[in-house]
Amino acid sequence: MALGEFLDRTSIGLDFFDASINRTAGPSASPRPREAAEDFTARLVLFEESKSLPFDAAWHEHCRRTNVPVGTAWLGEVQSDEKAVLSK
C-alpha cells in the first residue's frame, strides 16, 4: 500500500444539525447563575438533568419509591461534603 492510500479504510461520518429547533428556548437559563458563581458542579448537574426531560418522570418515580433524592435534590448534600473536605 502506497503512502496516502487510506481512503478505502476511511469512514466518514456527518453530523446533523437541525437549525429549526430554537436553542434559546431550552432550559439553559437555570445553569447560568451557577456558571457565573463558578459553581461548575451544579451547572453540570443541571445540564445533565435537562437532557433527560421529559422522560425522566419514570426515573423520578423510581427514586421516590426507593427513598433516594429525586432530580437535583442530592446536589446540596454533595456540595456540603465537598465544602467540608476542601476546607481541610
Secondary structure, DSSP 8 states (H G I E B T S, - for coil): --TT--GGG---------TTS-GGGSTTTTHHHHHHTT-HHHHHHHHHHHHTTTTTHHHHHHHHHTT---TTTTHHHHHHHHHHHHT-
